[in-house]
């Protein structure tokens, strides 16, 4: 059939746009807003090319695969990006003109609304579910278009062409979704491999030298403290000795983080009251919060998780400490404990300086810190390591000048 050639050209254009989008988005440190611009330009260009190489039935009545790109934008891009793409499709179709203009214009909002209603289900689904949802959507869309053309516009369409039109949309949609999911999964695996390689190096380093450094450090601190307590030491010398002890304590904390990172999993695993541990962490960090004029608000439900109470407490203290230090002029931290989708979830939000997407993507890497030379990056490294050992997930959302929200979810130990 003559139409196969045009449809295959359309499909090739869409595949090329997906490859370009994945190539761009797989680059480390790309900004989310830049990603949306790339998605808009790439899918918009693919829509334009699809409409430049359509299969023409009559004057102004064209068939192409533009709706595949539009559905991809609805499911994977920001809704605003999808709306803008819909506007591009409508504008190009109006410029092209012909008797089928109103069908395309009516189809776009219906397709967008349906996609938005299905998006939450789409996001929760695995590959098979996503293929089914997207394919079903284009089947109903194409069937509606074919029926509208045949009954309302009174343009006769052969059964073979109608089936081909629907089939090529389903095949193209499945290929597009499969390619997108494949590249996203490969990028996720690559990111994890890079992180695991760095973690492995630091783990070996921590296990090999931490004990040897901590023991003489503890001994040295003891002797310094003895000298400081001597009556023969002047007040000026005591200030210097206090400074030396403070630096030793800081070094000890770093070594402790190394040891925790090297072996985050403990044999002392038991059922914990998440509410009690969070309350304890808030009590530990409260003096630091008071010194920095930071208020800590909590909304906690009674729930249980499995883990080590000491390590879990350290995770919470590290996160709360980072939140306080991000607000040198004071502010508030909100801690929420709730049950979501059969998981125990903790949300810690601050009103601090926030982070760029590049900084968020690097959190948890050894020696990466946002504290401008004052931090080692070991605190968040330990946070990620301990949460991973407790079979938990961590998600971070941040915006410069607005604040940071850190969500941690663990498998529940009992019904929420």
C-alpha positions, 0 to 999 in steps of 0.5 A: 500500500502507498500509505505504508511508506509515509507511515514508516517515515513518520515512525522513523522520525519519532524514533529519532526524536526519542533517541535524541531526547534520551541522549540529552537527558542521559547527560549528567547534571542536566537541568530539568527545565532544559530537559523540558525544552529539549522534549518540547523541541524534539517532539515538536520537530517530529510532529512537524515532520510527520505532518509534512510527510502524511498520507493524503486521502483527499483535499486537506484530509491527511493521516499521520502519526503525530498523536504518538509524539503527543501521547509521549509528551502527555505521559513523560513530560510536564503537563505544560509542555504537553499543552504547548505541543498540543497548541503546536499541533493545532496551529500547524493543522490549521495552517495546513487547512482542509476538511479534516481540521476540526477533527484534529482540533477536537481530538487533541483536548480529548487525548490530553484529558484522557492522558492526564487521567491515566497518568498516575496509573501510568506512572505506577505501572511497569512496562507491560502496563504502560504499553497497554495503557498507551496502546489502548489510548491510541486505539480509541483515538484512531478508531474515533478518527476513522469513524468520524471521517467515514460518517461525518465527512462522508469520506470512504475509507477501506477496511484495510487502510483503517486497520493499517492506520490503527495497527501502525499507531499501536506498533509505533506507540509500543516501540516508542514506549519500549525505547523510552523505558529501555533507555531510562532503565539503562541510564538508571543502571549506569547511575547506580553502577557509578555510585556503587563503584564510588561506594566500594572504593570508600568502603574499602578505605573506611574499613582499612584505616578508620579503626587505626585512626580513631584509636590514637585520636581518642588517646590524643584527645584524652591527653589534651583534655588532661592538659586543659584541666591543669591549673597551670594552663593559662586561659589563652592556652585553654582556648587553644586547647579547646579549639584543638579538642573541637577539631579532634571531635570533628575528626572523630565524627568523620571517622564515625561516619566512615565506619557507619558507611563501611558497615551500615547493616547491623545485627541489631535489627528489630521493629522500631517505632518510627514516631519514637525515633523521630521524636528522639532525633528532634530532641537531639537536634533541638539545641542546634535548632534553638541556636539558629532560630529554627522551629521544628514542627512535627506531625507524626502517626504511630507506625513501625519499621524494621531497622537499627535504631541507632543508625536510623537516628543518625540518618534523621539527625544528619538530615535535620542538621543539614536543614538547620545549617541551610537556614542561617537566618532562621526558619522552620522545618516540618517533619511528617510521618504517614502511611502511603501505598503500604509504606511508612514515609517520612517527609522532612521539609526546610525553608533553606537556600535549596539546591540546583538539580545538579547538586541534588543529583550528586547528593550521596556521592563521596566528598560532595558537599553543598556547604562551600568547603565546610562539609565533607559530604560523608553525612549524606553518604551515610544517609543513603547507605543506611537507607539502602541497608534498611530497604528504603527509598529516598527522594529529594526535591529542592529549589534554589531560594525555596527550600528542600524536601526529603522523602524517605519511605520504608516497608511497613512492619505492620498495617498502617 
